[in-house]
Amino acid sequence: MTDRVRIESIADHLDLIETIARWHWDAWGHEDPAGSLASWTAGMHARTNRDRIPTTYVALDGDDLLGAASLIEHEMATHPEWSPWLGGVYVRHDRRRQGVGSALVRHAVRAAAAMGVARLYLSTESARGFYEKLGWHTIAEEEYAGQPVTVMAIDPVEDD
């Protein structure tokens, strides 16, 4: 990852919401038959808090949007007892495998720790190895929304 990449709150970049919502819709909208790009955009507008969940972080190189990641209260209806979640981790195709996703996830975990989160969850269909390298561990493997998923967790620790 280049030194120019920085992670910032979406609260400072509300103009990027539609782009991120489009990325998410294109990547995962097929999993939400009742949803629409408009409903996903509205959902992204709801994740714009600066210091509390739900919130979103963006990776930028200058003014160039590279990716995003969110902290949300709930993700899997089958596990309402697990909260909060890391979700919507997305990096633009041409910037993948350059450390952007790792930087976003690490930033979100640190932010969760600063908010007093004791355990953070995520679900993934295909990126288990990526998250394991970042310290996440598997707590369940199951089918959700017709897809096999791995549910993972991490216990965030604030930096000294």
N, C-alpha and C positions, 0 to 999 in steps of 0.2 A: 504494500500500500504506500502511496506517495505521502510525503509529509504534509502536503497541502490538504489532504482529506480531513474534514472536521465533522464532528457529530453535534447536532444542535436540536433544540426543541422545535417541534412543528408549530408551536405557539408563535414563533418568530418568522414562520414561513407559510402562512395560511394560503398563499397563492399556489402552493404545491399540492394541496389536498386533492384536486381533481386528477392530477397525474398519478399520484399514489393509488387513489381509488381505482383508476383504470388498470394500473399494473395488477392490483389485487384481483379485480374482477376477471381480467384476462387469464390470470394464473389459477384462480380457485372458484370463480363464479359458477362453474359447472357443478360444484358441490352444493349449491344453494338454489334449487329449482324455483323457490318462491321469491328469490331476490332479483335485483336489477342493478344496473350500474348506478342509477339514482339512489337506491337504498344503500348501496355500499358507500357512495359518496357522503350521504347523510351520516352513516356510521363513522366515517373517518372524521367528519366535522365534530363528532361527539368525543373524539379522542385527542383533544387539543389542549388538555390541561398542562400546566407547566411543572407543577410539583406534586401532582397526585394522579392516581390511576382513575380513569383511562388517559393515557398519554401516548404520544408517538415521537420518535426521534428520527431525524433525517441525516444521511451522510451526504456531504457536499464537497465538491472540488471547485473552489471559486463559487460561481452561481450555478454550477452544473449538478443536478440531482443525481446521485448514484444509487441510493437505496433508502430503505426505511425499516423500522421495527417498532412494534407497539407493546405496551403493557396494558392488559385488559383484565377486567374482573373475572369473567367466565368465558370458557371456550367450548367445553364439551358438556352438553346437557346431561349426559350419563354420569357426570361427576361434579355435581354442584358443590360438593364438600371441598373441592380443590380450587384454591384461588390465592393469588392472582396468576395470570398466564402471560408468557411472552408469546406474541403472535404476529402474523403479518411480516415476518422477516423476508425481505425481498431486496435483491441487488440486480441492477440492470445487467442484461446478458453480457454486454461488452466490458463490464467491470468485475465480473465474477473471477474468483480464484486470485484476487489481488489483496485480500485482507479486509475488504470493506464489510463483509458480513460478520466476520469475527469482531471487528471494531464496534459494529452496531450492537451485537449481542453482549459483549463485555460492558459497553456503556449502559445498556438497559439493565443488566444485572447490578451494576454499581448504583444506578439510580434507584432500583428496587430496594437495595440495602439501605440507602439513605432515607427511604420512605418507611423503614421499619419492617419490611417484608422478611419473614423468617424462611419461607420456602416459596419458590417460583416454579411454575409448571409450563410445559409446552407439549404439543403433539406434532409429530412429523410422520410423513409417509415414506420419505426417502433420505433424509439427512441425518440419520442417527449418528453416523461416524463423525460428521462435522461437529455436532453438539457434544459428543463424548470428548473430543479433543479440547473443548472449552470447559470441561469439568462437570457436565451434566451426566446424570445416571438414569438408567431405565427403571421405571417403577411399574409399568404395565405394557402389555402388547395385546391389542384387541382390534375388533372391527368397529369402525365408526363411520357413519354416513356411507356405508357400502365399501369402505376402503380399509385395508389393514393399516393400523397406525401404531406407532410407538409413543407412549407417554413418558416424558422424562421430567426430572426435577433437579433443582440446584438450591442450595442454601446460601443465599447471597451474604457476603461479608463486606462491610464498609472498609474502604482503604484507610490506612492510618494516616 
